[in-house]
């Protein structure tokens, strides 16, 4: 039995034994949606995420970590399906509520800003995305340092935005720092390191290095 089939069976069992809106059922539905996502089955994942968001809004309200987590997943799916405006609206609400729910220094608060910046960039507002990323990176590096994984993720996103804006020297230098730090902290075989190297290789090819 595949992982998806096993998780579908678990969701069905929890729906029967604990109910459609039991927290365990909802968590299992999100896990199933994530498995579907990994196989590119976004159209199947989205209804599950929508059900979880609706249920958690009823159960916990908007100002709850579990609700915001589900909204974040749904926003990612929505954006990946091409509805950037819908994704942005959800992410802006998460960013607005994040400090209250997770705290001003909570990781999820700043991850939400990083996610919003990605959607803003995808919409073509590179200057807006840059401003959001500058804010996120300043906070992340102050809180957790430049070697932190979340800091490096935001720095890599900023490098991509700068590259698209034509500020190629600054983008190249920043991506190079991300690669070197990833290698030192995580090693060459880490997926995040490999992704950073791949992005840097594209820059080098485009520059004729």
Buried (B, 14 or more C-beta within 10 A) or exposed (E): EEEBEEBBEBBEEBBEEBEEBBBEBBBBBBBBBBBBBEEEEBEBBBEBBBBBBEBBBEBBEBEBBBBBBBBBBBBBBBBBBEBBEBBBBBBBBBBEBBBEBBEEEBBBBBBBBBBBBBBBBBBEBBEBBBBBBBBBBEBBBEBBEBEBBBBBBBBBBBBBBBBBBEBBEEBBEBBBBBBEBBBEBBEEEBEBBEBBBEBBEEBEEEEEE
